[in-house]
């Protein structure tokens, strides 16, 4: 899936594939990239990546990489131990001095509920420690023939809908003002329905326990 293949479909739907084009490829490419960024806000889970997360030494307050829109999970120290998520409020109540302990290899992390791109670790890391985790990545600005590798190909139609919405919503001719809303509704509803389906695909069946896992 590339922006070029999406734009081909969009041109068919907005009837802009004749000898005189209303929109250049440059403009439609901008709409494709805007649509992907809107999707990342509505469905950050679709843009998840597992990657290294460098740490800042000797402080419990850590920041996500610059291409992150939000932390999803932290798994382990690279080449080392696993890290368990704990609740910061509980940590404060049970060990009020946790933030000032000697630096070492982190064993716990805590989310910053007010900032999805910040988190806390215990203890503060020593220099050079890298964590491995999962986060939602901000989509880059793709070129026409770049492969869109963050979103599954099954969302091709959804990206088309979002791009058509943007194109139709600024059409100077205003032939059919409801047409833009039609594609916006399809865009939003598809993202919502696909999220609901995760209850079926990603939830452990009732009654399944460790003894039943093969």
C-alpha positions as CSV (number, residue, x, y, z in Angstrom):
1,X,0.0,0.0,0.0
2,X,1.4,3.4,-1.1
3,X,0.0,6.9,-1.2
4,X,0.1,6.6,-5.0
5,X,-2.3,3.6,-4.9
6,X,-4.6,5.4,-2.4
7,X,-4.6,8.5,-4.6
8,X,-5.6,6.4,-7.7
9,X,-8.7,5.1,-5.8
10,X,-9.5,8.6,-4.5
11,X,-9.4,10.1,-8.0
12,X,-12.0,7.5,-9.1
13,X,-14.3,8.3,-6.2
14,X,-14.1,12.1,-6.6
15,X,-14.2,11.8,-10.4
16,X,-11.0,13.7,-10.8
17,X,-9.1,11.6,-13.3
18,X,-9.8,13.3,-16.6
19,X,-7.5,15.5,-18.7
20,X,-8.0,18.5,-16.4
21,X,-7.4,17.6,-12.7
22,X,-8.9,19.6,-9.8
23,X,-6.3,18.3,-7.4
24,X,-2.6,17.7,-8.1
25,X,-0.8,14.6,-6.7
26,X,1.0,16.9,-4.3
27,X,-2.3,18.1,-2.7
28,X,-3.8,14.6,-2.5
29,X,-0.5,13.4,-1.0
30,X,-0.9,16.0,1.7
31,X,-4.5,14.7,2.3
32,X,-3.2,11.1,2.6
33,X,-0.6,12.1,5.2
34,X,-3.2,14.1,7.1
35,X,-5.6,11.2,7.1
36,X,-2.9,8.9,8.5
37,X,-2.2,11.4,11.3
38,X,-5.9,11.6,12.1
39,X,-6.1,7.9,12.3
40,X,-3.1,7.9,14.7
41,X,-5.1,10.1,17.1
42,X,-8.3,8.0,16.8
43,X,-6.6,4.6,16.9
44,X,-3.0,4.8,18.3
45,X,-3.0,1.0,18.6
46,X,-2.8,0.7,14.8
47,X,0.5,2.5,14.7
48,X,2.3,0.5,17.5
49,X,6.0,-0.4,17.1
50,X,8.3,-2.3,19.3
51,X,11.6,-0.5,19.6
52,X,14.5,0.5,21.8
53,X,13.7,3.3,24.3
54,X,16.9,5.0,25.5
55,X,17.0,6.3,29.1
56,X,18.4,9.4,30.8
57,X,20.8,8.4,33.5
58,X,20.3,9.2,37.2
59,X,16.7,10.4,37.0
60,X,13.4,8.5,37.5
61,X,11.6,10.8,35.0
62,X,12.0,9.4,31.5
63,X,10.8,10.5,28.1
64,X,9.6,8.5,25.1
65,X,11.5,8.8,21.7
66,X,10.7,11.8,19.6
67,X,8.6,9.8,17.1
68,X,6.2,8.5,19.9
69,X,2.7,9.7,20.4
70,X,2.1,7.7,23.5
71,X,3.7,4.9,25.6
72,X,1.9,1.5,25.3
73,X,4.1,-0.9,27.3
74,X,7.6,-1.5,28.5
75,X,8.8,-5.1,28.4
76,X,12.4,-5.3,29.7
77,X,15.9,-3.9,29.9
78,X,17.7,-4.5,26.6
79,X,19.9,-7.6,27.2
80,X,18.7,-7.8,30.8
81,X,15.8,-8.2,33.2
82,X,12.1,-7.8,32.7
83,X,10.3,-4.7,34.0
84,X,7.0,-4.8,35.9
85,X,4.5,-2.0,35.6
86,X,3.3,-0.6,39.0
87,X,1.0,2.1,40.0
88,X,2.7,5.3,41.0
89,X,0.3,6.2,43.8
90,X,0.7,2.8,45.3
91,X,4.5,3.2,45.1
92,X,4.3,6.5,46.9
93,X,2.2,5.0,49.7
94,X,4.4,1.9,50.2
95,X,7.9,3.4,49.5
96,X,7.9,7.2,49.7
97,X,11.7,7.4,49.1
98,X,11.7,5.5,45.8
99,X,12.6,8.5,43.7
100,X,15.8,9.2,45.6
101,X,17.3,5.7,45.8
102,X,20.7,4.9,44.2
103,X,20.7,4.5,40.5
104,X,20.8,1.0,39.1
105,X,19.0,-1.3,36.7
106,X,15.2,-0.5,36.6
107,X,12.8,-3.2,37.7
108,X,9.6,-1.2,37.7
109,X,8.0,1.5,35.6
110,X,5.0,3.8,36.2
111,X,2.9,5.7,33.7
112,X,2.5,9.5,33.9
113,X,-1.2,9.7,33.6
114,X,-1.0,13.4,32.7
115,X,1.5,12.9,29.9
116,X,1.4,9.8,27.7
117,X,5.0,10.4,26.5
118,X,6.6,10.5,30.0
119,X,7.0,7.7,32.5
120,X,8.9,6.9,35.7
121,X,11.3,4.1,36.4
122,X,12.6,2.6,39.7
123,X,15.4,2.8,40.4
124,X,16.8,5.6,38.2
125,X,18.9,4.0,35.5
126,X,22.7,4.1,35.3
127,X,24.3,5.4,32.1
128,X,23.7,3.5,28.9
129,X,20.6,1.5,29.9
130,X,18.2,1.0,27.1
131,X,14.6,-0.3,27.5
132,X,12.6,-2.3,25.0
133,X,9.0,-1.4,24.8
134,X,6.0,-0.7,22.6
135,X,4.6,2.7,21.7
136,X,2.3,4.4,19.1
137,X,4.5,6.0,16.5
138,X,3.6,9.3,14.8
139,X,3.2,8.5,11.1
140,X,6.0,10.1,9.0
141,X,5.2,12.2,5.9
142,X,5.2,9.6,3.2
143,X,6.3,10.3,-0.4
144,X,4.1,9.1,-3.3
145,X,5.7,5.7,-3.8
146,X,6.7,5.0,-0.2
147,X,5.3,1.9,1.4
148,X,3.0,2.7,4.3
149,X,4.3,0.1,6.7
150,X,2.7,1.1,9.9
151,X,-1.0,0.4,9.1
152,X,-2.2,-3.1,7.9
153,X,-3.3,-3.2,4.2
154,X,-6.8,-4.0,5.4
155,X,-7.2,-0.3,6.3
156,X,-6.7,0.7,2.6
157,X,-10.4,1.6,2.2
158,X,-10.4,3.5,5.5
159,X,-7.5,5.7,4.4
160,X,-9.2,6.3,1.0
161,X,-12.4,7.4,2.9
162,X,-10.5,9.8,5.0
163,X,-8.7,11.3,2.0
164,X,-11.9,11.6,0.0
165,X,-13.5,13.4,2.9
166,X,-10.7,16.0,3.0
167,X,-10.8,16.5,-0.8
168,X,-14.6,16.8,-0.9
169,X,-14.8,19.1,2.1
170,X,-12.8,21.8,0.3
171,X,-14.2,21.3,-3.2
172,X,-14.8,24.8,-4.4
173,X,-17.7,23.7,-6.5
174,X,-19.7,22.4,-3.5
175,X,-21.6,20.1,-5.8
176,X,-22.8,17.9,-2.9
177,X,-22.0,19.0,0.6
178,X,-23.3,15.7,2.1
179,X,-20.8,13.7,0.1
180,X,-17.9,14.8,2.4
181,X,-19.9,13.8,5.5
182,X,-20.7,10.4,3.9
183,X,-17.0,9.6,3.7
184,X,-16.2,11.1,7.1
185,X,-18.8,8.9,8.7
186,X,-17.5,5.8,6.9
187,X,-13.9,6.7,8.0
188,X,-14.9,7.2,11.7
189,X,-17.3,4.2,11.9
190,X,-14.8,1.8,10.4
191,X,-12.2,2.7,12.9
192,X,-14.7,2.3,15.7
193,X,-16.0,-1.1,14.5
194,X,-12.5,-2.5,14.1
195,X,-11.7,-1.4,17.6
196,X,-14.8,-3.2,18.9
197,X,-13.9,-6.4,17.1
198,X,-10.7,-6.6,19.3
199,X,-13.0,-7.8,22.1
200,X,-13.6,-10.9,20.0
201,X,-10.1,-11.5,18.6
202,X,-7.9,-10.3,21.5
203,X,-9.8,-11.5,24.6
204,X,-9.0,-14.8,26.3
205,X,-12.0,-17.2,26.2
206,X,-13.9,-17.5,29.4
207,X,-12.7,-20.4,31.5
208,X,-9.3,-20.6,29.9
209,X,-6.6,-20.9,32.5
210,X,-2.9,-21.9,32.5
211,X,-3.7,-25.6,32.7
212,X,-5.7,-25.4,29.4
213,X,-3.0,-23.6,27.4
214,X,-1.1,-25.9,25.1
